[in-house]
Amino acid sequence: MMGSLKIVLLLGVIYLCKAAEEDVLELTDSDFSTVLAQHDTALVMFYAPWCGHCKRLKPEYAVAAGILKNDENPVALVKVDCTEGGKSTCEQFSVSGYPTLKIFRKGEVSQEYNGPRESNGIVKYMRAQVGPSSKELTSADAYEAFLAKDEVVVIGFFEKETDLKGDFLKTADKLREEVAFGHSSFKDVLDKAGYKNDVVLFRPKRLQNKFEDSFVVYKGNDESYSLKAFIKENYHGLVGIRQKDNMQDFTNPLVVVYYDVDYVKNPKGTNYWRNRVLKVAKEQSEVNFAVSDKDDFTHELNEYGIDYAKGDKPVVAGRDAEDNKFVMSTEFSIENLSTFTKDLLDGKLEAFVKSEAIPQQNDGPVKVAVGKNFKEVVTDSGRDALVEFYAPWCGHCQKLAPIWEELGDKLKDESVDIVKIDATANDWPKSLYDVSGFPTIYWKFADKSKKPVRYNGGRALEDFVKYVAEKASVELSGWDRKGKPKKQEL
């Protein structure tokens, strides 16, 4: 019996996956222009079958396609294989990397797509691209339906033309990709809502709780507090649902509680834990709080030294204003969360640093930095440094390795350090060193007040020597400022 049930469930999953994939239009050079011209708005993914990023995006893209096709203002999601039937189309639209996403209107390219790569983020971003930036609510029923959306909505109620209405519509244009806006001047709507000249932010029913109001009113009286600032401040409430497509909204100091966050399959269980976080957040206004799904943020948990969030209870991690990382070692409870948060603010916690072991010997031509000695070797060394952030599996890094050693050997008698750090196994000050690929190389000035700068030059030995000679705080003894060797006295 159980075996039959598993087969039925598996077939159901396969069917849903195929159904979702069929919602994405696969176009080629022969039909791209004619089919796309039939759609008011379309999002096109130009891809290559071998591309890893494309493979990760495809299932998210398919889910979004299934949702958007049934909207009041439908959006078509399209894909074009640049290695086979869509070569000419990809060349026409100057596709140079994969995946490339572009928004088309009536068959004409409108803009680059710079939105999220998860299904819910794609849906939200593309819904903001169609229709007016604020939906006019012409009846009480329309108002009720808009209010029933499973997301935060901002509604403007205007009995007459005012500056607030003008500000509201301008703000809606600016934030249309992030927030659902509606407005009305109809009497039955104003009477139903009980507002005349106000803007109100409403939280969805699933997020309403006893610790904060389910709606917040903006009066527009304070010129120093804009409508945009009001929305940004109140959008996520005391405890936001932090997802991959809105991570940038949550600033430090930040405490995140990780568990099975699922408002579709388990809304009651999701709110059970969130309500406990809300109780602490209500008392700790100096810290931002959020909940995140532990499976969606496995990589982030790994950054805190947590391989997997075991058990039914949430795990907690946070960052202070300086972006130092902390992990709550005690079992989750309201009391322990409150204590952890207070101690984080008061600087009583030991920061977690992802790090390899500090090398016993570190006097070679290339210094090795790890998480636990980065401050000593790089930040506070009082010397200039050229720092390579590498990954052991990176082919370009492996090719650079002998050149890096040779560079260190050439400059071993100069007041400049040549440094390397395995960026996959160690922490470093990410606010100063933005590393998005490997190898990434930075010049760190001896003067700590100067911000490190990214090196974008050539990878030959002479390129590095010339760069160091030019940048060095103290002129090199073996090379002039142009990187030419100095004549040595006999």
ABEGO torsion letter per residue (X at the ends): XAAAAAAAAAAAAAAAAAAAAAABBBBBAAAAAAAAAABABBBBBBBBAABAAAAAAAAAAAAAAAAAAABABBBBBBBBBAABAAAAAAAAAGBABOBBBBBBBGGBBABBBABBABAAAAAAAAAAABEBABBBBABAAAAAAAAABABBBBBBBBABBBAAAAAAAAAAAAAAAABBBBBBABAAAAAAAGBABBBBBBBBAAABBAABBABBBBAGABAABBAAAAAAAAAAEABBBBBAAAAAABBOBBBBBBBBBBAAABAAAAAAAAAAAAAAAAABAABBBBBBBAAAAAAAAAAAGBABBBEABBBBBBBBAAGBBBBBABBBBAAAAAAAAAAAAAGABBBBBBBBBBBABAABABBBBBAAAAAAAAAAAGBBBBBBBBBAABAAAAAAAAAAAAAAAAAAABABBBBBBBAAABBBBAAABBBABOBBBBBBBABAABBBBBBABBABAAAAAAAAAAABABBBAABBAAGBBBBBBX
